């Protein structure tokens, strides 16, 4: 009972002092932000950006979903159409995952995916001995992907033009292997032709077309008549 009676006042003093410290800290923060608004804005922006990146950092499940989606996209294509870079990177990730060597490390603002030497359940001496582990200097060689802002950047970059097999165009000349965007004049001319194709035909154009059809028919008839006359002359001779 004596201990309970003495602990009450001490705990109350400690809580009041803690609340007073927080109150003074908040007051100083508000005064500092009022005196230096630009500095406070920069700090708040950096803090908000870091918090957003922390909550949008992709995890292991998002990597599994992205890998499954990319595998399905490549599976719908013929092997002759797939991009070799895209297919090779996805196949590497799938192989490492199936072997149990795919590692994921969440660093807060970003996530790293790298390749381990052995499965986590492997009981070999080489897998358990820390002295035989791969040094950190070789970590960039084992890095497979970087997750940031809800995306896996290396996987997305490797999947660009995943339906274009560049090996099909190696036999072409150098000037035909690369395509250049059309010029402004070509774009304007194509747009003009496209708009003109939707316009209704005028009466003059229809009359011209009818005259051309009549002329072509008359020419065909005259040619047939000439051919018949030649056949009659040949038969008469």
C-alpha angles and dihedrals in degrees: 000000000000091000092050091050095051095045094057099066093042092052091048092052091048093051092048092049091048092050090048091052092050090047092053092046092052091047091052091048092052092047092047092050090049093051095043108027095164093055091046091050091052092050093048091047092050092046092048093047092049091049092049092049090048093055094042095048105124119241134206094276092056089052090052091050093047092048091050092049093049092047090053091050091053092042091061091060130077115251088243091060102042120105108248093219094051094044093047094051094048092046090051092052092047092048094049091046093051090050091054093241098115111115128191124198121187110207096178102248094040141011129228129208117197140163121258126207097235142013115274090240093051112120099194118131092239090055095049102039111093092202091063096049121117112270119245091242088073093050094103089060091056096044111116105173145355121220118206134153093003095307139100100226103192093047092049092048092049091050095058109120089002090162095056117088105203092191089072091066100047092097092056122093118268094254091055098047093071127049125210126209116257120263124251092256092053092049092050092048092050092048091049093051091047092052092047091053090063095050118102117250117256124231093252092055091047091050091050090050091049091050090049091050091048092049092049090049091049091050091051091048092049091050091050091049092050090049091051092049091052091050091050092050091049092049091047092052 
